[in-house]
């Protein structure tokens, strides 16, 4: 059975609230009381806060107006019958042996197994199945990090949270195979989806996670996803997010990390393409000696908009954090970088740094970059910097004096600029793949149709075209 | 090989080179000496094609062709090499990739097939040995984090790789200790052939102890005020540039 809500006429907010009461809740009769309670509080929060707007400090440079004025459908049950995703999409990272988890229109796609349990106790698969099978883990971790009582978008996702990915890595388990999550949207109509992911690592556990966002049909889509990742003591998470969406897609991702003592996080957010992308990323350094290394790269052109909003909350002493985000913008593209560092009163010996570097290739491209530092401890080393520039003319002369053509020199320089981020990718096949994708993106050869094997001759691939003569 | 006639060069409407004449033939090594700010580096950059300088009058002929309409990369591919006084750091571009791109773009310009990886690596190994450069320098980003001496040795290495017809070394010896100086000088001596030429810009005579020039020119206030054989370098070392400033041309 496929239940669909067509959201027309009245505002999206009103439609959503109505759909929650009338269509969504009745399908969850068997849900645990604590989950119901969270949903109820969430819908109430959304009712009072609504969607973010530009009067809010963190949303000043990003408008959802166009996205919210469109009409979308929602799917409240898993698409049935199960589609063979491999027929429409193939993600080919060469020489990388992964556990592949696919979300189609926000629903976990399984080939008969909803949740895989490995002999070492590691569990991964459907969020929807996990919330029924592992209520004790959900009661302990679910919605503990995402602020569903104070953030409208988080509240909206939490009210409707139905499916996504669940991963559990028990104490002492080092996941030897990378987990790859592929988010695919394939719908003939405009679609609004809200995936919800929960990842839990025990003490001394380790996980590499590659998270890819793709769209297949060239219809407008609106994604509002929430991911909570808990890092136990001395655990390690290596997280990659790759975004290659079409120009009519709106993607809001909300990632919340909670880091216990001596845990280590490496995060890479690579945005190749997308209409409106907003990545909220927050990590709470809750235990002494935790470390967060946050990297990002965004390549935008035409009317694309990429907004990275980061919060690093130093709640404990002796923690370290680093943010390095870099962007190349062409045409009328706009990027936003808001990097927050908060150092609480007792978080002595904190070392935190932040850097945002941008290259603008056109006079009409815009970057809004702003550091937000709140420091309440006294023994702290904090640094921040932002640069906006063009390619170094000295380096250009140097390269050309060796016989390298002007356009090739520019390519090499832009590529080198991006490499600063790419070189931090720890998984060699992923690094190699991203490297190549960046190269092709900069050369104008990468399209949002890449890796998609569906035959849609209706739409022309949208490619990144850097006009070299403009620089 | 190179013939510069009555060259006048300005930057931001300020004239730096004021009527310079210089002729360099194949097989020759020319040294250009002179105090700071007299136009030595400007001359080197102008021959290489740097666009921030304006040639207001005069001509530069290289291998019989007027090079003023040629781009920087065309001049390089025609065999002009500039060894930089301050080599530029390019983070993220590996030396190997940089050199491979340069060698193959020059080959393409000359209508040759690109070198494959094996041949290219073999060429690198050969040239590294020739100029006594440590192998680890080529694994790093271009000049990034190199010491002053490493940067200058790297210029000589690049020169060896590109095998230019005319190499202009702009104060490649400045700031070098005696060992690095010897490496730089040996590179030039080994690469010197009857069919190529060098212009060595330097403040000091000491480099010329290793590389014996055929001609020494003194550049002062935008013009060559004195030319001679290698003995002129020694005379300059002895008397200092003050001697020139007092009008003893």
Interface residues (C-beta under 8 A of the other chain):
Chain A: X392 X394 X395 X397 X398 X399 X400 X401 X402 X403 X404 X405 X406 X408 X412 X413 X415 X416 X417 X418 X419 X420 X423
Chain B: X48 X49 X50 X71 X72 X73 X76 X77 X81 X82 X84 X87 X88 X89 X90 X91 X92 X93 X97 X98 X99 X101 X102 X105 X106 X109 X141 X158 X162
